[in-house]
């Protein structure tokens, strides 16, 4: 499911990469009425009525496209007929089939925290543990990247089953519910949840209605820990290089997604520090799912050390 606005150059590259690396895939393009889809190699196209984006009341540079994502994603998933679904932005370009080999690497899970029948592969950009500004930290529970999601069709459908938000109620939440607590609001936005949080938390609520998270400032030890458990037990969160893709989004402001995908060390440190990243995800996977897990690199190093020791002891 390729969802979102059409960039004729980048969307063509994205879809051609699917044809090249996943030639048997069914490509569903879910975009907006009036979009030019000439020469794009899709199998089916859906033209949705655009619900529009909503400008943040406190952060003029930010447009909340949550409704757009849910509308186009839900329509695309509904149209699919395959057992597995890969939901992706319309500007993601694959350069390998690595993503197909990921499921078997992290099989363990605690069923007490299961949301889905299987696990969903997600992207480390922008799956966040926290935001950072100077030495100040702002936890961001349930902040799962919406760049890409790959798993069983039924699981992807559950993940993106949130109701379309009432707007501008969601986007302008803090304009009418001012935050007056002691916590430092580093996001400085008017929306109730970041789009990534809205999607995952609504999936969490359906299985765990007792978990409280009223808005993005309503973080505490309980829901932070629960978010870590949910992500470790339901998702496999790895960076674009590990999943074999780059994001071709044209640079907007400080967001240079293509550069960050190709060269992770160029990600600004305050952002990089709060992202899951591979090492962060693996640490939580070991903590919550499988304490005996060792990465492929670690296993190879262990085998090498054992071989060297055997030679030395001969």
Long-range contacts (C-beta under 8 A, 24 or more apart in sequence): 1-28, 1-30, 1-73, 1-76, 1-77, 1-79, 1-80, 1-85, 1-86, 1-87, 1-88, 2-27, 2-28, 2-29, 2-30, 2-42, 2-76, 2-88, 2-89, 2-90, 3-29, 3-30, 3-31, 3-69, 3-72, 3-73, 3-76, 3-87, 3-88, 3-89, 3-90, 4-30, 4-31, 4-68, 4-69, 4-72, 4-89, 4-90, 4-91, 5-31, 5-32, 5-35, 5-90, 6-31, 6-32, 6-35, 6-36, 6-37, 6-40, 6-90, 7-90, 7-91, 7-248, 7-250, 8-36, 8-38, 8-40, 10-90, 10-91, 10-93, 10-248, 10-249, 10-250, 11-40, 11-90, 11-91, 12-39, 12-40, 12-41, 13-93, 13-248, 14-88, 14-89, 14-90, 14-91, 14-92, 14-93, 14-248, 15-40, 15-41, 15-42, 16-41, 17-93, 17-94, 17-95, 17-245, 18-94, 20-94, 21-94, 21-95, 21-96, 21-97, 21-244, 22-94, 22-97, 25-82, 25-86, 26-80, 26-81, 26-82, 28-76, 28-79, 28-80, 29-76, 29-90, 30-72, 30-73, 30-75, 30-76, 30-79, 31-72, 31-90, 32-72, 44-79, 46-72, 46-75, 46-76, 46-79, 48-72, 48-75, 51-164, 51-167, 52-167, 54-167, 54-168, 54-170, 54-171, 54-172, 55-171, 56-171, 56-172, 56-189, 56-190, 56-191, 57-168, 57-171, 57-172, 57-174, 57-175, 57-190, 58-174, 58-175, 58-188, 58-189, 58-190, 59-188, 59-189, 59-190, 61-253, 62-189, 64-170, 64-171, 64-191, 64-195, 65-195, 66-165, 66-170, 66-171, 66-195, 66-198, 66-199, 67-164, 67-165, 67-167, 69-146, 69-195, 69-199, 70-160, 70-162, 70-164, 70-165, 70-199, 71-164, 73-160, 74-160, 74-161, 77-153, 77-156, 77-157, 77-160, 80-153, 82-153, 83-152, 83-153, 84-150, 84-151, 84-152, 84-153, 85-149, 85-150, 85-151, 85-152, 85-153, 85-156, 85-157, 86-148, 86-149, 86-150, 87-148, 87-149, 87-150, 87-156, 87-160, 88-147, 88-148, 88-149, 89-147, 89-148, 89-247, 89-249, 91-247, 91-248, 91-249, 92-147, 92-148, 92-245, 92-246, 92-247, 92-248, 93-245, 93-246, 93-247, 93-248, 94-244, 94-245, 95-244, 95-245, 95-246, 96-244, 97-244, 98-242, 98-243, 98-244, 99-150, 99-243, 99-244, 99-245, 102-236, 102-238, 102-242, 102-243, 103-236, 105-236, 105-296, 106-236, 106-285, 106-289, 106-290, 106-293, 108-285, 108-289, 108-290, 108-293, 109-233, 109-234, 109-289, 110-229, 110-233, 110-288, 110-289, 113-229, 113-230, 113-232, 113-233, 113-234, 113-288, 114-207, 114-233, 114-234, 115-158, 115-159, 115-203, 115-204, 115-207, 115-230, 115-234, 116-151, 116-152, 116-154, 116-155, 116-158, 116-159, 116-234, 117-152, 117-154, 117-155, 118-151, 118-152, 118-155, 119-151, 119-234, 119-235, 119-236, 120-149, 120-150, 120-151, 120-155, 120-156, 120-159, 120-234, 120-235, 120-236, 121-148, 121-149, 121-150, 121-151, 121-235, 121-236, 121-238, 121-243, 122-147, 122-148, 122-149, 122-150, 122-235, 122-236, 122-237, 123-147, 123-148, 123-237, 123-238, 123-239, 123-240, 123-243, 124-237, 124-238, 124-239, 124-240, 124-275, 124-276, 124-277, 124-278, 124-280, 124-281, 125-239, 125-240, 125-247, 125-257, 125-260, 125-261, 125-267, 125-275, 126-196, 126-275, 127-196, 127-231, 127-235, 127-237, 127-275, 127-276, 128-196, 128-274, 128-275, 128-276, 129-228, 129-274, 129-275, 129-276, 129-280, 130-274, 131-186, 131-187, 131-270, 131-274, 132-186, 132-270, 132-271, 132-273, 132-274, 133-186, 133-270, 136-184, 136-186, 137-186, 137-274, 138-183, 138-184, 138-185, 138-186, 138-187, 139-219, 139-224, 140-194, 140-197, 140-216, 140-219, 140-274, 141-197, 141-201, 141-213, 141-219, 141-223, 141-224, 141-226, 141-227, 142-196, 142-197, 142-200, 142-201, 142-204, 142-213, 142-223, 142-227, 142-230, 143-194, 143-196, 143-197, 143-200, 143-227, 144-196, 144-197, 144-199, 144-200, 144-231, 144-235, 144-237, 145-196, 145-237, 146-195, 146-196, 146-199, 147-247, 148-243, 148-245, 158-203, 158-206, 159-199, 159-200, 159-203, 160-199, 161-202, 161-203, 161-206, 162-198, 162-199, 162-202, 162-203, 163-202, 165-198, 170-198, 173-215, 174-215, 177-215, 179-215, 179-217, 181-217, 183-217, 183-219, 185-217, 187-216, 189-216, 191-216, 192-216, 200-230, 204-230, 228-284, 228-288, 229-288, 231-276, 231-281, 231-284, 232-281, 232-284, 232-285, 232-287, 232-288, 232-289, 233-288, 233-289, 236-281, 237-276, 237-281, 238-278, 238-281, 239-264, 239-277, 239-278, 242-278
